[in-house]
C-alpha cells in the first residue's frame, strides 16, 4: 500500500513541475521547506523515500519524478517526466512544427557527433533545409535561445549540447531512436551523451563518473574488460570540460525521425 500524500508532497511536486528541473541541493532544501511549512515529519536523508511516495501516486497518471546527473559536473537533478508521451510530443504544446523540426535535427547533430556537441554554425545551416518550412538564420538563432532558456539545450561559446532536463525527459526516446550510438554510463547507468569510451570493449562513462571512478588510481583500467583506460586524460574541449565521445557517425534517415 502506497504511503499517503500530504500537502508537503503536493507542494514539492508543484514547485518541481513549475521549475522544469531542480538541482539536487535545491531539491533537498525544498524537501525541508515543504515538510516544515506543512508540519510534516522531516528526515534529511529521506528525500528519495519522499519522492517515491509522490511517484506511487503519479503512476496512474503516467508521470514520474526522475533523477539524473549533469554531464558537466556530475550533480544530481530531478525532473517530472510524462511517461505517456515518449517522443518529442512532450514539447509539442510549447513549440511550432518548424521549431520542433529544428530541435530534432539539432538532436541528430549532437547525438551523432563525436563529442556530444554541435556548433551554432552547423545548427544554423540546417535552417534552410527544414521540410515543413524554410527558417531564416536570424529566426533560428532566436529559437535556439528559447530552447536554452527552457532548458532543452545548453550553450557555451557557440557550442550546444543537450541540457540535463532534456536527457532526463528524452532518455527513452533517444535510446530507442539512436540505438547504434546511444549508450548508458557504465557507472551511474544514466544516458551518456558526452562520455569517454573504452577502446577495447566500447563501454562509456560520463566524465564526472570517470574522474570519480579512477580517483587515486595510477593505472586506470576499464571496469568491464580490465584493459588499460587509455583515454583517461583527454584534452579540454570547447565547453571547458573534458570530453572523449567515440561513436560511429551514421547517415541520418530523416524519414525515420519524423
C-alpha positions in Angstrom: 0.0 0.0 0.0 1.4 3.4 -1.0 2.2 5.9 1.7 -0.2 8.8 2.0 0.4 12.0 0.1 0.5 15.1 2.3 0.4 18.8 1.5 4.1 18.7 1.7 4.4 16.2 -1.1 1.9 18.2 -3.2 3.8 21.4 -2.6 7.1 19.8 -3.5 5.6 18.4 -6.7 4.1 21.7 -7.7 7.4 23.5 -7.4 9.2 20.8 -9.3 6.8 21.0 -12.1 7.0 24.8 -12.3 10.8 24.7 -12.4 11.0 22.1 -15.1 14.2 20.7 -13.5 15.7 21.2 -10.0 19.3 20.7 -8.9 19.8 18.1 -6.1 20.9 20.5 -3.4 17.9 22.7 -4.2 15.6 19.7 -4.1 16.9 18.8 -0.6 16.2 22.4 0.6 12.8 22.3 -1.0 12.1 19.0 0.8 12.9 20.5 4.1 10.9 23.7 3.4 7.8 21.7 2.4 7.9 19.5 5.4 8.4 22.3 7.8 5.8 24.6 6.2 3.1 21.8 6.3 4.3 20.5 9.6 5.1 17.0 8.3 7.9 14.9 9.8 11.2 15.8 8.0 14.2 13.4 7.7 17.2 15.0 5.9 18.3 11.6 4.4 14.9 10.5 3.2 14.4 12.6 0.0 14.3 9.5 -2.2 11.6 8.0 0.0 9.7 11.2 0.0 9.9 11.3 -3.9 8.9 7.5 -4.0 5.7 8.4 -2.2 4.9 11.1 -4.8 5.8 8.7 -7.7 3.4 6.0 -6.3 0.6 8.5 -6.6 1.7 9.8 -10.0 1.9 6.3 -11.5 -1.8 6.1 -12.6 -1.3 9.5 -14.3 1.7 8.1 -16.3 4.0 10.6 -14.7 7.2 10.2 -12.6 9.8 12.3 -10.8 13.1 11.1 -12.3 16.7 11.7 -11.1 19.5 12.3 -13.5 23.0 13.8 -13.4 24.6 16.7 -15.1 27.1 15.6 -17.6 29.1 18.7 -16.9 29.7 18.4 -13.1 28.0 15.1 -12.1 25.5 16.9 -9.8 22.1 15.2 -9.3 18.9 16.8 -10.8 15.3 16.0 -10.5 12.6 16.5 -13.2 8.9 15.5 -13.6 8.6 13.2 -16.7 5.4 12.4 -18.6 5.7 8.7 -19.3 2.6 8.7 -21.7 4.5 10.9 -24.2 7.5 9.0 -25.4 8.7 11.3 -28.2 9.2 15.0 -28.8 5.5 15.3 -28.4 6.4 16.4 -24.9 7.3 19.7 -26.4 4.5 19.9 -29.0 2.3 22.2 -26.9 5.1 24.8 -26.5 6.6 24.9 -29.9 5.5 25.1 -33.6 6.1 22.3 -36.0 9.0 24.1 -37.7 10.7 24.7 -34.3 10.3 21.0 -33.3 11.9 20.0 -36.6 14.9 22.3 -35.9 15.1 20.7 -32.5 15.0 17.2 -33.9 17.8 18.0 -36.4 19.8 19.7 -33.6 19.5 16.5 -31.6 20.7 14.5 -34.6 23.8 16.7 -34.8 24.6 16.5 -31.1 24.0 12.7 -30.6 25.7 11.6 -33.8 28.7 13.9 -33.1 32.0 12.5 -31.8 32.0 14.7 -28.7 28.3 15.3 -27.8 28.2 18.9 -29.1 27.1 20.8 -32.2 28.3 24.2 -33.3 25.9 27.1 -33.8 27.2 27.4 -37.4 26.2 23.8 -38.1 22.8 24.1 -36.5 22.0 27.4 -38.3 23.0 25.8 -41.6 20.0 23.5 -41.0 17.6 26.4 -41.0 17.1 26.4 -44.8 16.9 22.6 -45.0 13.8 22.1 -43.0 10.9 20.2 -44.6 8.0 22.0 -43.1 9.1 25.5 -44.0 12.4 27.4 -44.5 13.6 29.3 -41.5 15.8 32.4 -41.6 19.0 32.1 -39.7 18.0 35.1 -37.5 14.8 33.3 -36.6 16.7 30.1 -35.9 19.0 32.0 -33.5 16.0 33.2 -31.6 14.5 29.6 -31.4 17.9 28.2 -30.2 17.9 31.0 -27.5 14.4 29.8 -26.4 15.5 26.2 -26.3 18.3 27.2 -23.9 16.0 29.3 -21.7 13.6 26.4 -21.5 16.4 24.1 -20.5 16.3 21.7 -23.5 19.7 22.8 -24.7 22.8 24.1 -23.1 25.1 26.6 -24.8 28.6 28.0 -24.2 30.9 29.8 -26.7 28.7 28.8 -29.6 28.6 25.1 -28.8 25.3 23.4 -28.0 24.6 20.1 -26.1 21.5 18.6 -24.5 20.5 20.1 -21.2 20.2 17.7 -18.2 16.4 18.2 -18.4 16.3 17.0 -22.0 18.5 14.0 -21.2 16.2 13.0 -18.2 12.9 13.6 -20.1 14.0 12.2 -23.5 16.1 9.3 -22.4 13.8 6.5 -23.7 13.2 8.4 -26.9 17.0 8.8 -27.5 17.8 5.2 -26.6 15.0 4.0 -29.0 15.8 6.3 -31.9 19.6 6.3 -31.8 20.2 2.6 -30.9 23.5 2.4 -32.7 25.2 5.3 -30.9 23.3 6.0 -27.7 24.7 4.3 -24.6 24.3 4.4 -20.9 27.1 5.3 -18.5 28.6 2.1 -17.1 28.9 3.7 -13.6 25.7 5.7 -13.0 23.6 3.9 -15.7 22.1 7.1 -17.0 22.1 8.1 -20.6 25.6 9.4 -21.7 25.7 12.0 -24.5 29.2 13.2 -23.5 31.4 10.3 -22.5 34.7 8.6 -22.6 34.6 5.2 -24.3 36.7 2.2 -23.8 38.7 1.5 -26.9 38.6 -2.3 -26.2 35.1 -3.2 -25.3 33.1 0.0 -26.1 31.5 0.8 -22.7 31.1 4.5 -22.0 31.3 6.6 -18.8 30.4 10.2 -18.1 33.4 12.5 -17.5 32.4 13.1 -13.8 32.0 9.4 -13.3 35.4 8.7 -14.9 37.0 11.2 -12.6 35.3 9.7 -9.5 35.9 6.1 -10.5 39.6 6.4 -11.3 40.4 8.8 -8.5 43.7 7.8 -6.9 44.4 5.1 -9.5 47.8 5.3 -11.2 47.0 2.8 -13.9 43.3 3.1 -14.6 41.6 0.0 -16.1 38.2 -0.5 -17.7 35.7 -1.7 -15.1 34.3 -4.2 -17.7 37.2 -5.7 -19.7 40.1 -4.6 -17.4 42.1 -3.2 -20.3 44.1 0.0 -19.8 41.8 3.0 -19.9 43.9 4.9 -22.5 41.6 7.9 -22.7 41.8 8.8 -19.0 43.2 12.3 -19.6 41.8 13.8 -22.8 42.3 17.4 -23.7 39.9 20.1 -22.7 37.0 20.5 -25.1 35.5 23.8 -26.3 32.9 23.8 -23.5 35.7 23.8 -20.9 35.2 20.3 -19.6 36.8 17.1 -20.7 35.1 15.1 -23.3 36.0 12.0 -25.3 33.0 10.6 -27.0 33.7 7.9 -29.6 30.6 7.0 -31.5 30.3 5.9 -35.2 28.7 8.6 -37.3 25.6 7.4 -39.1 23.8 8.7 -42.1 20.7 10.4 -41.0 17.4 8.9 -42.1 15.1 11.9 -41.8 12.1 9.8 -42.7 12.6 7.6 -39.6 12.9 10.6 -37.3 9.7 12.4 -38.3 
